[in-house]
Amino acid sequence: MSEPVVQRKIIHVDMDAFYASVEQMDHPELKGKPLAVGGSEVRGVVSAASYEARKFGVRSAMSGIQAKRNCPNLIFVRPRFDRYKEISQKIRKIFYEYTDLVEPLSLDEAYLDVTQNKKGNPSATLIAQEIRKRIYEEVGLTASAGISVNKFVAKIASDYNKPNGQKTVNPEEVEDFLEQLDIKKFYGIGKVTTEKMYQHGIFTGKDLKSKSREYLEQHFGKSGGFYYNIVRGIHNSEVKPNRVSKSVAAEHTFNENLTSEIFMQERLERIAGELEKRLKRYDISGKTITIKIKYSDFTTQTRSKTLPYFIADKGLLFEYAKELLYQERLKDSVRLLGISLSNLNTEIKKTIVVQLKFEF
């Protein structure tokens, strides 16, 4: 006789406008004002926006110029990743008081499996409430949470009552919850796929559920099977406490567009130095080096090379980045350059890596 399957209890905790909220906490004069972290109104890209700024349509990944157009009173502040990491570690310390099964996705969000927890509390909903209360009292920031039977539904639910709220989707409610949901709210279905689904008459979870596996695989390839399962609440991915980064990156947005490869070489050398510092701090090396080139028209190009050995040295990073730079002619002036290293030795060593992207 087989043992009964234990229904998992997963919490997804997501800090509310994390970078912007930290800046408003540390600088009370910024509270209640539209704020953008990262870049400037002339150069750069918004890394995060306060809720006051979001009301004007300011979003992460938006250019500083567009953000300022949307919100003329927008205040720009430079990111302070060391400070964000410090706060994140305090929050994570709270998580580990409830369970060791914590999977950080970034500095501001994580999955927790509380099926069996250190408090002996059978209610994941009450645990989430307690965690959010403690984060507010001990750190000074608000968090939202989603609670359900798997990571996929918990992730969607955490966005449901933002900011400073939570939503529980019980096992018997999962399929109805997903059926009522707009397809663009499904985690993992991006803008392009959303538009494609609209073209196929798929606007809600119920529409998606009406399509056969064969139909979805025919029109959406291998992802079709994934879509078929998730709309039925089937998502068996476990919370992985030793989740590792797949790449380490450093990049820089320039005050003025660059047109000369000679000047770009100088910048790449600096970026390679910053990347080396990060790699050495975590004792990481990798085999695949990629340079990222963002042109003045905001189009992005990447060029990669995979080596037969691991590297982490600034000199080698710079030499290979320079080789990739000259691989083909640039199509326009350049506003951003970046270097990333993937195919890491963390897959072998199982090193835990958190927030390795670095901007300066």
Rosetta blueprint (number, residue, H / E / L):
1 M L
2 S L
3 E L
4 P L
5 V L
6 V L
7 Q L
8 R L
9 K L
10 I E
11 I E
12 H E
13 V E
14 D E
15 M E
16 D L
17 A L
18 F H
19 Y H
20 A H
21 S H
22 V H
23 E H
24 Q H
25 M H
26 D H
27 H L
28 P H
29 E H
30 L H
31 K L
32 G L
33 K L
34 P L
35 L E
36 A E
37 V E
38 G L
39 G L
40 S L
41 E L
42 V L
43 R L
44 G L
45 V E
46 V L
47 S L
48 A E
49 A E
50 S L
51 Y H
52 E H
53 A H
54 R H
55 K L
56 F L
57 G L
58 V L
59 R L
60 S L
61 A L
62 M L
63 S E
64 G H
65 I H
66 Q H
67 A H
68 K H
69 R H
70 N H
71 C L
72 P L
73 N L
74 L L
75 I E
76 F E
77 V E
78 R L
79 P L
80 R L
81 F H
82 D H
83 R H
84 Y H
85 K H
86 E H
87 I H
88 S H
89 Q H
90 K H
91 I H
92 R H
93 K H
94 I H
95 F H
96 Y L
97 E L
98 Y L
99 T L
100 D L
101 L L
102 V E
103 E E
104 P E
105 L E
106 S E
107 L L
108 D L
109 E E
110 A E
111 Y E
112 L E
113 D E
114 V L
115 T L
116 Q L
117 N L
118 K L
119 K L
120 G L
121 N L
122 P L
123 S L
124 A H
125 T H
126 L H
127 I H
128 A H
129 Q H
130 E H
131 I H
132 R H
133 K H
134 R H
135 I H
136 Y H
137 E H
138 E H
139 V L
140 G L
141 L L
142 T L
143 A E
144 S E
145 A E
146 G E
147 I E
148 S E
149 V L
150 N L
151 K H
152 F H
153 V H
154 A H
155 K H
156 I H
157 A H
158 S H
159 D L
160 Y L
161 N L
162 K L
163 P L
164 N L
165 G L
166 Q E
167 K E
168 T E
169 V L
170 N L
171 P H
172 E H
173 E H
174 V H
175 E H
176 D H
177 F H
178 L H
179 E H
180 Q H
181 L L
182 D E
183 I H
184 K H
185 K H
186 F L
187 Y L
188 G L
189 I L
190 G L
191 K H
192 V H
193 T H
194 T H
195 E H
196 K H
197 M H
198 Y H
199 Q H
200 H L
201 G L
202 I L
203 F L
204 T E
205 G H
206 K H
207 D H
208 L H
209 K H
210 S L
211 K L
212 S L
213 R H
214 E H
215 Y H
216 L H
217 E H
218 Q H
219 H H
220 F H
221 G L
222 K L
223 S H
224 G H
225 G H
226 F H
227 Y H
228 Y H
229 N H
230 I H
231 V L
232 R L
233 G L
234 I L
235 H L
236 N L
237 S L
238 E L
239 V L
240 K L
241 P L
242 N L
243 R L
244 V L
245 S L
246 K L
247 S E
248 V E
249 A E
250 A E
251 E E
252 H E
253 T E
254 F E
255 N E
256 E E
257 N E
258 L E
259 T L
260 S L
261 E H
262 I H
263 F H
264 M H
265 Q H
266 E H
267 R H
268 L H
269 E H
270 R H
271 I H
272 A H
273 G H
274 E H
275 L H
276 E H
277 K H
278 R H
279 L H
280 K H
281 R H
282 Y L
283 D L
284 I L
285 S L
286 G E
287 K E
288 T E
289 I E
290 T E
291 I E
292 K E
293 I E
294 K E
295 Y E
296 S L
297 D L
298 F L
299 T L
300 T E
301 Q E
302 T E
303 R E
304 S E
305 K E
306 T E
307 L E
308 P E
309 Y E
310 F E
311 I E
312 A L
313 D L
314 K H
315 G H
316 L H
317 L H
318 F H
319 E H
320 Y H
321 A H
322 K H
323 E H
324 L H
325 L H
326 Y L
327 Q L
328 E L
329 R L
330 L L
331 K L
332 D L
333 S L
334 V E
335 R E
336 L E
337 L E
338 G E
339 I E
340 S E
341 L E
342 S E
343 N E
344 L E
345 N L
346 T H
347 E H
348 I H
349 K H
350 K L
351 T L
352 I L
353 V L
354 V L
355 Q L
356 L L
357 K L
358 F E
359 E E
360 F L
